[in-house]
Amino acid sequence: MRIYVPATWPMLRSMVKNGRLDPIGGTAFALTPGLREAYTSGDDEELEYAAMTQAARASLRLLSVEFGLGEDSTPARRVVVAADLDDVTLRPDLDDGVVRISGGVPMEAVAAVHVDVDEAEYAVRQAAGAVDAADMGDLDAEFLVGEAEDHELAWYDPSEVAFLVELG
């Protein structure tokens, strides 16, 4: 199953160094039966994009925590790691597209890495500070999150990730 793991720049750096990504709580997103039922239309590609978008918003939540802990040197970029794994457990109790994986994601399973470009950093930093309020229905906060989500994530082949981290 193709999964989308929310991450941050330090997690990406660690993945390059250790050869595996350790998702927080084993949480990832995927095109699950529940996600498919939640949409009235859309082909698999569109629904996969919806799962990746959920992972990108979860990356904002991770950034919010890092910034809240004073990790201001963390680049304000959403990171989503797409990987193919077989050992995936559905978590409809959390949300339609949430899955849990056991253990880490080995580099060999990574299909692609999606990362915000430099131009998105201001919007992402603002959105990271507003994502919790947006989840609670604050329209101004939702606007800030939407500004970040208007930036498309850039796609990187797994072979490019070490170079990307080195430049970052």
C-alpha positions in Angstrom: 0.0 0.0 0.0 1.2 3.5 -0.8 1.4 5.5 2.4 2.2 9.2 3.1 4.2 9.9 6.2 4.1 13.4 7.7 7.6 14.6 8.6 9.8 17.6 9.2 13.2 18.6 8.0 15.0 17.1 11.0 13.2 13.9 10.5 14.3 13.9 6.8 17.9 14.6 7.9 17.7 11.6 10.2 16.2 9.4 7.5 19.2 10.2 5.3 21.7 9.6 8.1 20.1 6.3 9.4 18.5 4.9 6.2 15.0 4.8 7.7 12.2 7.2 8.6 10.6 6.7 12.0 7.1 8.2 11.9 5.8 9.8 15.0 3.5 7.2 16.6 3.7 5.1 13.5 1.1 7.4 11.9 0.7 7.8 8.2 -2.0 8.4 5.6 -3.2 6.3 2.7 -6.0 5.8 0.3 -8.1 3.7 2.6 -11.6 2.3 2.1 -12.9 5.0 4.5 -11.2 7.8 2.6 -12.7 6.4 -0.7 -16.1 6.4 0.9 -15.7 10.0 2.2 -15.4 11.3 -1.4 -18.4 11.2 -3.8 -16.1 11.2 -6.8 -12.5 11.0 -7.8 -10.2 8.5 -9.3 -7.4 6.8 -7.4 -4.9 9.5 -8.3 -7.1 12.2 -6.9 -7.8 10.2 -3.8 -4.1 9.5 -3.3 -3.6 13.3 -3.5 -6.2 13.8 -0.8 -4.3 11.4 1.4 -1.0 13.2 0.7 -2.7 16.5 1.5 -3.8 15.1 4.9 -0.2 14.1 5.6 1.0 17.6 4.6 -1.4 19.1 7.2 -0.1 16.7 9.8 3.4 17.9 8.9 2.2 21.4 9.8 1.1 20.0 13.2 4.6 18.5 13.7 6.2 21.8 12.8 3.9 23.6 15.3 5.3 21.3 18.0 8.9 21.9 16.9 8.5 25.7 16.8 6.7 25.6 20.1 9.7 23.8 21.6 11.9 26.6 20.4 13.3 24.8 17.4 13.3 28.0 15.3 16.2 26.8 13.1 14.0 24.1 11.7 13.1 25.0 8.1 9.4 25.9 7.8 8.7 23.3 5.1 6.1 20.6 5.1 7.6 17.2 4.4 5.7 14.1 3.2 7.5 10.8 2.5 5.6 8.5 0.2 6.5 4.8 0.6 5.2 1.4 -0.3 4.6 -0.9 2.7 2.6 -4.1 3.2 2.3 -4.1 7.0 -0.3 -1.3 7.5 -3.2 -1.1 10.0 -6.3 1.0 9.2 -7.1 3.6 11.9 -10.7 4.8 11.1 -11.0 5.8 14.8 -8.6 8.6 14.1 -9.7 9.7 10.6 -10.7 8.3 7.2 -7.2 8.2 5.7 -5.1 7.4 8.8 -3.1 4.2 9.0 -0.6 2.9 11.5 2.7 1.2 10.6 4.9 -0.8 12.8 8.5 0.2 12.9 10.2 2.5 10.6 10.2 3.1 6.9 13.4 1.8 5.2 14.8 3.9 2.4 14.3 1.0 0.0 10.5 1.4 0.5 10.5 5.2 -0.2 8.9 6.0 -3.5 9.2 9.8 -3.3 9.7 12.7 -1.0 7.5 15.8 -1.2 8.8 19.1 0.3 7.8 22.7 0.3 10.0 25.1 -1.7 11.7 28.2 -0.2 8.9 30.5 -1.3 6.4 28.7 0.9 8.4 29.1 4.1 6.7 32.3 5.4 3.2 30.9 4.7 4.1 27.5 6.3 5.5 29.2 9.4 2.3 31.2 9.8 0.2 28.1 9.2 2.1 26.0 11.7 1.2 28.6 14.4 -2.4 28.5 13.4 -3.2 24.9 12.5 -4.7 24.0 15.9 -7.0 27.0 15.9 -8.0 26.1 12.3 -8.9 22.6 13.4 -11.2 24.2 16.0 -13.0 26.2 13.4 -11.2 29.6 13.6 -11.7 31.1 10.1 -8.7 33.4 10.3 -6.5 30.5 11.2 -8.0 28.4 8.4 -7.1 31.2 6.0 -3.5 31.0 7.1 -3.4 27.2 6.7 -5.0 27.6 3.3 -2.3 30.0 2.3 0.3 27.4 3.0 -1.7 24.6 1.4 -1.9 26.8 -1.8 1.8 26.0 -2.2 2.3 22.7 -4.0 4.9 20.3 -2.6 7.9 19.7 -4.8 8.6 16.1 -5.8 11.9 14.4 -5.2 13.2 11.0 -6.2 14.6 9.0 -3.3 18.1 9.3 -4.9 17.9 13.1 -4.6 17.0 13.3 -0.9 20.6 13.2 0.5 21.5 16.1 -1.9 18.4 18.0 -0.9 19.2 17.7 2.8 22.8 18.8 2.2 21.6 21.9 0.4 18.8 22.6 2.9 
